[in-house]
Amino acid sequence: MADRPVFLERRSYRLRRMMDAVRFLPFLGLALWMVPLLWPLPAAEVAKNGIPMSTALRYLFCVWLMLVISGWLLWRKTRVQHPSEPANAQDTVE
């Protein structure tokens, strides 16, 4: 049995990878939200070297928006019902 390759059904494999992406999304968001901490602060005498606060806030809003949209898209893709589950699974649970 060690000679046979492990076969995973394509649909369940993709669903598992999408669920992995959903689980990874908060960590990606945290890492992206920390990027402005690495930017140089705008000093009064060296205004050309620093990043303005409006740019940092715009970046944070875009990251937040990207996380919301990607979370929604991944949710839409992962909410597909498994073929092994009954068609009306909520009706069978009491």
WOHU-V488215 format. One record per pair of residues at least 4 apart in sequence whose ideal C-beta (glycine too) atoms are under 6 Angstrom apart, sorted by the first residue. I is the first residue (numbers start at 1). GAP is how many residues later the second one is. If there is no record, write none. Layout:
i=I gap=GAP
i=I gap=GAP
This chain:
i=8 gap=5
i=18 gap=56
i=18 gap=59
i=18 gap=60
i=19 gap=59
i=21 gap=53
i=22 gap=52
i=24 gap=4
i=25 gap=46
i=29 gap=38
i=32 gap=31
i=36 gap=20
i=39 gap=12
i=40 gap=9
i=40 gap=10
i=41 gap=9
i=42 gap=5
i=42 gap=8
i=51 gap=4
i=51 gap=5
i=66 gap=4
i=67 gap=4
i=81 gap=4
i=85 gap=4
i=86 gap=6
